[in-house]
Amino acid sequence: MEKLCYVSNKEPFEYTLSIVSGKWKLKVIYLLACSGTLRYGELKKNIEGITHKMLSSQLKELENENIILRKEYPQIPPKVEYSLAQKGQSLIPIVRDMCKWGKENI
């Protein structure tokens, strides 16, 4: 089993937290992991309580960290789709384990 705790070097844990911390980022990652590709409106509709400003900011942060991909289509009205980048797809086992833990402990 791989060593879990890095007592003298907390950087790996803190880096991961910096990517997924907050109330909304894991929800975005979860929805994209389940659905593959979603438009902005679909994400907003499926994340109860999130504001336009907050969703926009969370999507930008996840895009800047190469967790999600943003694909914009040159049309009117504008069409933008979001999906998990390869780096984001590597988080799917973590999200799956969180779901499993929740199911076992709910």
Backbone as JSON Lines, residues from 0, in Angstrom:
{"i":0,"aa":"M","n":[0.83,-1.18,0.0],"ca":[0.0,0.0,0.0],"c":[0.88,1.25,0.0]}
{"i":1,"aa":"E","n":[0.54,2.2,-0.84],"ca":[1.31,3.44,-0.93],"c":[1.16,4.25,0.34]}
{"i":2,"aa":"K","n":[2.25,4.87,0.73],"ca":[2.24,5.7,1.93],"c":[1.23,6.84,1.77]}
{"i":3,"aa":"L","n":[0.37,7.02,2.78],"ca":[-0.66,8.05,2.73],"c":[-0.16,9.39,3.25]}
{"i":4,"aa":"C","n":[0.47,9.37,4.4],"ca":[0.82,10.62,5.05],"c":[2.25,11.04,4.73]}
{"i":5,"aa":"Y","n":[2.38,12.28,4.38],"ca":[3.68,12.88,4.12],"c":[3.91,13.94,5.19]}
{"i":6,"aa":"V","n":[4.23,13.47,6.41],"ca":[4.32,14.36,7.55],"c":[5.35,15.46,7.3]}
{"i":7,"aa":"S","n":[6.5,15.11,6.74],"ca":[7.53,16.12,6.53],"c":[7.3,16.92,5.25]}
{"i":8,"aa":"N","n":[6.39,16.45,4.4],"ca":[6.14,17.14,3.14],"c":[4.65,17.08,2.83]}
{"i":9,"aa":"K","n":[3.93,18.11,3.24],"ca":[2.48,18.15,3.04],"c":[2.1,18.68,1.67]}
{"i":10,"aa":"E","n":[3.07,18.98,0.83],"ca":[2.8,19.61,-0.45],"c":[1.83,18.83,-1.35]}
{"i":11,"aa":"P","n":[1.96,17.5,-1.49],"ca":[1.02,16.81,-2.37],"c":[-0.43,16.97,-1.93]}
{"i":12,"aa":"F","n":[-0.68,16.85,-0.64],"ca":[-2.04,17.0,-0.1],"c":[-2.53,18.43,-0.28]}
{"i":13,"aa":"E","n":[-1.7,19.39,0.06],"ca":[-2.09,20.79,-0.05],"c":[-2.31,21.19,-1.51]}
{"i":14,"aa":"Y","n":[-1.51,20.66,-2.41],"ca":[-1.71,20.95,-3.83],"c":[-3.09,20.43,-4.28]}
{"i":15,"aa":"T","n":[-3.41,19.21,-3.91],"ca":[-4.7,18.63,-4.28],"c":[-5.84,19.47,-3.71]}
{"i":16,"aa":"L","n":[-5.73,19.86,-2.45],"ca":[-6.75,20.71,-1.84],"c":[-6.89,22.04,-2.57]}
{"i":17,"aa":"S","n":[-5.79,22.6,-3.01],"ca":[-5.86,23.88,-3.7],"c":[-6.63,23.76,-5.02]}
{"i":18,"aa":"I","n":[-6.62,22.59,-5.62],"ca":[-7.32,22.37,-6.88],"c":[-8.81,22.14,-6.65]}
{"i":19,"aa":"V","n":[-9.18,21.33,-5.68],"ca":[-10.58,20.9,-5.52],"c":[-11.3,21.51,-4.33]}
{"i":20,"aa":"S","n":[-10.62,22.36,-3.58],"ca":[-11.26,22.9,-2.38],"c":[-12.39,23.86,-2.74]}
{"i":21,"aa":"G","n":[-13.24,24.06,-1.78],"ca":[-14.38,24.94,-1.98],"c":[-15.65,24.13,-2.11]}
{"i":22,"aa":"K","n":[-16.73,24.85,-2.1],"ca":[-18.05,24.22,-2.08],"c":[-18.46,23.68,-3.45]}
{"i":23,"aa":"W","n":[-17.94,24.25,-4.54],"ca":[-18.51,23.97,-5.85],"c":[-17.63,23.16,-6.8]}
{"i":24,"aa":"K","n":[-16.33,23.22,-6.67],"ca":[-15.45,22.6,-7.66],"c":[-15.67,21.1,-7.8]}
{"i":25,"aa":"L","n":[-15.77,20.4,-6.68],"ca":[-16.0,18.96,-6.76],"c":[-17.35,18.64,-7.38]}
{"i":26,"aa":"K","n":[-18.33,19.5,-7.17],"ca":[-19.64,19.29,-7.8],"c":[-19.53,19.42,-9.31]}
{"i":27,"aa":"V","n":[-18.78,20.39,-9.78],"ca":[-18.56,20.55,-11.22],"c":[-17.84,19.32,-11.77]}
{"i":28,"aa":"I","n":[-16.79,18.9,-11.09],"ca":[-16.02,17.73,-11.53],"c":[-16.91,16.49,-11.55]}
{"i":29,"aa":"Y","n":[-17.72,16.31,-10.51],"ca":[-18.64,15.17,-10.43],"c":[-19.61,15.17,-11.61]}
{"i":30,"aa":"L","n":[-20.24,16.31,-11.88],"ca":[-21.2,16.39,-12.98],"c":[-20.56,16.1,-14.32]}
{"i":31,"aa":"L","n":[-19.37,16.63,-14.54],"ca":[-18.68,16.37,-15.8],"c":[-18.2,14.92,-15.9]}
{"i":32,"aa":"A","n":[-17.83,14.34,-14.77],"ca":[-17.43,12.92,-14.77],"c":[-18.62,12.04,-15.12]}
{"i":33,"aa":"C","n":[-19.8,12.41,-14.65],"ca":[-21.01,11.62,-14.91],"c":[-21.56,11.84,-16.31]}
{"i":34,"aa":"S","n":[-21.46,13.06,-16.81],"ca":[-22.13,13.41,-18.05],"c":[-21.22,13.52,-19.26]}
{"i":35,"aa":"G","n":[-19.95,13.66,-19.04],"ca":[-19.04,13.8,-20.16],"c":[-18.87,15.25,-20.56]}
{"i":36,"aa":"T","n":[-19.87,15.81,-21.23],"ca":[-19.82,17.19,-21.69],"c":[-21.12,17.88,-21.32]}
{"i":37,"aa":"L","n":[-20.99,19.09,-20.77],"ca":[-22.17,19.88,-20.41],"c":[-21.98,21.32,-20.82]}
{"i":38,"aa":"R","n":[-23.08,21.95,-21.16],"ca":[-23.06,23.38,-21.44],"c":[-23.21,24.13,-20.12]}
{"i":39,"aa":"Y","n":[-22.88,25.41,-20.15],"ca":[-22.9,26.25,-18.95],"c":[-24.27,26.18,-18.27]}
{"i":40,"aa":"G","n":[-25.33,26.33,-19.03],"ca":[-26.68,26.33,-18.47],"c":[-27.03,25.01,-17.8]}
{"i":41,"aa":"E","n":[-26.54,23.92,-18.36],"ca":[-26.79,22.6,-17.77],"c":[-26.07,22.47,-16.43]}
{"i":42,"aa":"L","n":[-24.83,22.98,-16.37],"ca":[-24.11,22.96,-15.1],"c":[-24.84,23.81,-14.06]}
{"i":43,"aa":"K","n":[-25.22,25.01,-14.45],"ca":[-25.91,25.92,-13.52],"c":[-27.2,25.3,-13.0]}
{"i":44,"aa":"K","n":[-27.96,24.66,-13.89],"ca":[-29.23,24.05,-13.51],"c":[-29.02,22.88,-12.52]}
{"i":45,"aa":"N","n":[-27.91,22.18,-12.65],"ca":[-27.66,20.99,-11.83],"c":[-26.89,21.26,-10.54]}
{"i":46,"aa":"I","n":[-26.47,22.5,-10.33],"ca":[-25.77,22.84,-9.09],"c":[-26.65,23.84,-8.33]}
{"i":47,"aa":"E","n":[-27.48,23.3,-7.48],"ca":[-28.45,24.11,-6.75],"c":[-27.75,25.13,-5.86]}
{"i":48,"aa":"G","n":[-28.17,26.38,-5.99],"ca":[-27.67,27.44,-5.11],"c":[-26.47,28.2,-5.64]}
{"i":49,"aa":"I","n":[-25.86,27.77,-6.72],"ca":[-24.68,28.46,-7.22],"c":[-25.12,29.69,-8.03]}
{"i":50,"aa":"T","n":[-24.38,30.77,-7.85],"ca":[-24.68,31.99,-8.6],"c":[-23.92,31.99,-9.92]}
{"i":51,"aa":"H","n":[-24.36,32.84,-10.84],"ca":[-23.68,32.96,-12.12],"c":[-22.21,33.34,-11.92]}
{"i":52,"aa":"K","n":[-21.98,34.32,-11.05],"ca":[-20.62,34.8,-10.8],"c":[-19.73,33.68,-10.23]}
{"i":53,"aa":"M","n":[-20.27,32.92,-9.28],"ca":[-19.49,31.85,-8.65],"c":[-19.2,30.73,-9.65]}
{"i":54,"aa":"L","n":[-20.19,30.33,-10.43],"ca":[-19.96,29.26,-11.41],"c":[-18.92,29.7,-12.43]}
{"i":55,"aa":"S","n":[-19.02,30.92,-12.9],"ca":[-18.05,31.43,-13.87],"c":[-16.64,31.41,-13.29]}
{"i":56,"aa":"S","n":[-16.51,31.85,-12.06],"ca":[-15.19,31.88,-11.43],"c":[-14.64,30.49,-11.18]}
{"i":57,"aa":"Q","n":[-15.48,29.56,-10.75],"ca":[-15.03,28.19,-10.5],"c":[-14.6,27.51,-11.8]}
{"i":58,"aa":"L","n":[-15.37,27.74,-12.87],"ca":[-15.01,27.17,-14.17],"c":[-13.68,27.73,-14.67]}
{"i":59,"aa":"K","n":[-13.45,29.02,-14.49],"ca":[-12.18,29.63,-14.91],"c":[-11.01,29.06,-14.13]}
{"i":60,"aa":"E","n":[-11.2,28.89,-12.82],"ca":[-10.13,28.33,-11.99],"c":[-9.82,26.9,-12.41]}
{"i":61,"aa":"L","n":[-10.85,26.09,-12.63],"ca":[-10.64,24.71,-13.05],"c":[-10.0,24.64,-14.44]}
{"i":62,"aa":"E","n":[-10.38,25.56,-15.3],"ca":[-9.77,25.61,-16.63],"c":[-8.3,26.02,-16.54]}
{"i":63,"aa":"N","n":[-7.99,27.0,-15.7],"ca":[-6.6,27.45,-15.52],"c":[-5.71,26.35,-14.95]}
{"i":64,"aa":"E","n":[-6.3,25.45,-14.19],"ca":[-5.54,24.33,-13.61],"c":[-5.53,23.1,-14.53]}
{"i":65,"aa":"N","n":[-6.1,23.25,-15.72],"ca":[-6.17,22.15,-16.71],"c":[-6.98,20.96,-16.21]}
{"i":66,"aa":"I","n":[-7.99,21.23,-15.38],"ca":[-8.89,20.19,-14.91],"c":[-10.05,20.03,-15.89]}
{"i":67,"aa":"I","n":[-10.51,21.14,-16.43],"ca":[-11.6,21.07,-17.41],"c":[-11.18,21.72,-18.72]}
{"i":68,"aa":"L","n":[-11.88,21.34,-19.77],"ca":[-11.7,21.95,-21.08],"c":[-12.93,22.78,-21.4]}
{"i":69,"aa":"R","n":[-12.71,23.91,-22.0],"ca":[-13.79,24.8,-22.43],"c":[-13.72,24.89,-23.94]}
{"i":70,"aa":"K","n":[-14.8,24.51,-24.58],"ca":[-14.85,24.57,-26.04],"c":[-15.94,25.55,-26.45]}
{"i":71,"aa":"E","n":[-15.52,26.59,-27.15],"ca":[-16.45,27.63,-27.58],"c":[-16.69,27.48,-29.08]}
{"i":72,"aa":"Y","n":[-17.95,27.5,-29.45],"ca":[-18.34,27.39,-30.85],"c":[-18.65,28.78,-31.39]}
{"i":73,"aa":"P","n":[-18.1,29.11,-32.56],"ca":[-18.34,30.45,-33.14],"c":[-19.71,30.53,-33.82]}
{"i":74,"aa":"Q","n":[-20.72,30.77,-33.04],"ca":[-22.07,30.87,-33.56],"c":[-22.87,31.85,-32.72]}
{"i":75,"aa":"I","n":[-24.02,32.21,-33.21],"ca":[-24.92,33.09,-32.47],"c":[-26.24,32.35,-32.3]}
{"i":76,"aa":"P","n":[-26.75,32.19,-31.08],"ca":[-26.13,32.6,-29.82],"c":[-24.9,31.75,-29.51]}
{"i":77,"aa":"P","n":[-24.01,32.28,-28.68],"ca":[-22.78,31.55,-28.37],"c":[-23.07,30.2,-27.71]}
{"i":78,"aa":"K","n":[-22.26,29.23,-28.03],"ca":[-22.38,27.9,-27.44],"c":[-21.03,27.53,-26.84]}
{"i":79,"aa":"V","n":[-21.04,27.18,-25.57],"ca":[-19.81,26.79,-24.87],"c":[-20.07,25.46,-24.17]}
{"i":80,"aa":"E","n":[-19.14,24.54,-24.33],"ca":[-19.26,23.23,-23.67],"c":[-18.05,23.01,-22.78]}
{"i":81,"aa":"Y","n":[-18.3,22.3,-21.68],"ca":[-17.24,21.97,-20.73],"c":[-17.13,20.47,-20.6]}
{"i":82,"aa":"S","n":[-15.91,19.99,-20.47],"ca":[-15.66,18.57,-20.25],"c":[-14.39,18.44,-19.41]}
{"i":83,"aa":"L","n":[-14.13,17.25,-18.91],"ca":[-12.93,17.03,-18.11],"c":[-11.72,16.87,-19.03]}
{"i":84,"aa":"A","n":[-10.67,17.56,-18.69],"ca":[-9.39,17.37,-19.37],"c":[-8.77,16.07,-18.84]}
{"i":85,"aa":"Q","n":[-7.69,15.65,-19.42],"ca":[-7.04,14.42,-18.96],"c":[-6.67,14.51,-17.48]}
{"i":86,"aa":"K","n":[-6.18,15.66,-17.05],"ca":[-5.83,15.85,-15.64],"c":[-7.08,15.74,-14.77]}
{"i":87,"aa":"G","n":[-8.21,16.27,-15.25],"ca":[-9.47,16.16,-14.52],"c":[-9.98,14.74,-14.47]}
{"i":88,"aa":"Q","n":[-9.8,14.0,-15.56],"ca":[-10.23,12.6,-15.58],"c":[-9.47,11.76,-14.57]}
{"i":89,"aa":"S","n":[-8.25,12.18,-14.25],"ca":[-7.48,11.44,-13.25],"c":[-8.07,11.6,-11.85]}
{"i":90,"aa":"L","n":[-9.01,12.55,-11.67],"ca":[-9.69,12.71,-10.38],"c":[-10.9,11.8,-10.24]}
{"i":91,"aa":"I","n":[-11.33,11.17,-11.32],"ca":[-12.53,10.33,-11.27],"c":[-12.43,9.22,-10.21]}
{"i":92,"aa":"P","n":[-11.3,8.51,-10.08],"ca":[-11.24,7.5,-9.01],"c":[-11.44,8.09,-7.61]}
{"i":93,"aa":"I","n":[-10.98,9.29,-7.39],"ca":[-11.17,9.95,-6.09],"c":[-12.64,10.26,-5.88]}
{"i":94,"aa":"V","n":[-13.29,10.81,-6.91],"ca":[-14.72,11.12,-6.82],"c":[-15.52,9.83,-6.62]}
{"i":95,"aa":"R","n":[-15.14,8.77,-7.33],"ca":[-15.82,7.49,-7.19],"c":[-15.68,6.96,-5.76]}
{"i":96,"aa":"D","n":[-14.48,7.07,-5.19],"ca":[-14.27,6.63,-3.81],"c":[-15.07,7.46,-2.82]}
{"i":97,"aa":"M","n":[-15.2,8.75,-3.08],"ca":[-16.01,9.61,-2.21],"c":[-17.48,9.18,-2.27]}
{"i":98,"aa":"C","n":[-17.96,8.86,-3.47],"ca":[-19.35,8.39,-3.6],"c":[-19.54,7.06,-2.87]}
{"i":99,"aa":"K","n":[-18.57,6.18,-3.01],"ca":[-18.65,4.88,-2.33],"c":[-18.67,5.07,-0.81]}
{"i":100,"aa":"W","n":[-17.78,5.93,-0.31],"ca":[-17.74,6.19,1.12],"c":[-19.06,6.77,1.58]}
{"i":101,"aa":"G","n":[-19.62,7.72,0.83],"ca":[-20.9,8.32,1.2],"c":[-22.02,7.31,1.24]}
{"i":102,"aa":"K","n":[-22.04,6.41,0.24],"ca":[-23.07,5.38,0.19],"c":[-22.98,4.45,1.4]}
{"i":103,"aa":"E","n":[-21.76,4.12,1.81],"ca":[-21.57,3.21,2.94],"c":[-21.84,3.87,4.29]}
{"i":104,"aa":"N","n":[-21.76,5.19,4.34],"ca":[-21.83,5.88,5.64],"c":[-23.0,6.85,5.76]}
{"i":105,"aa":"I","n":[-23.88,6.88,4.8],"ca":[-24.98,7.83,4.82],"c":[-25.95,7.54,5.95]}
